[in-house]
Amino acid sequence: MVVKEKDGSISYEGYCIDLLNKLAENLHFSYEIHTPPEEAYGTELPNGSWNGLIGELISQVCKDL
């Protein structure tokens, strides 16, 4: 779950975050959570392209993935 703090910062909580934190601890890696534009997971557009997170994955916006 995304939690928006009073100071404007964003934090995350819930099972998936707990699991991710435990994996990072046990496997010794760090991570950064990227929120896609407009906080959208993705919708297929009339021209066949995608927006949101799916669109970013397809267009390889985050080269580190």
Secondary structure, 3 states (H helix, E strand, C coil): CEEECCCCCEEECCHHHHHHHHHHHHHCCCCCCCCCHHHCCCCECCCCCECHHHHHHHHCCCCCC
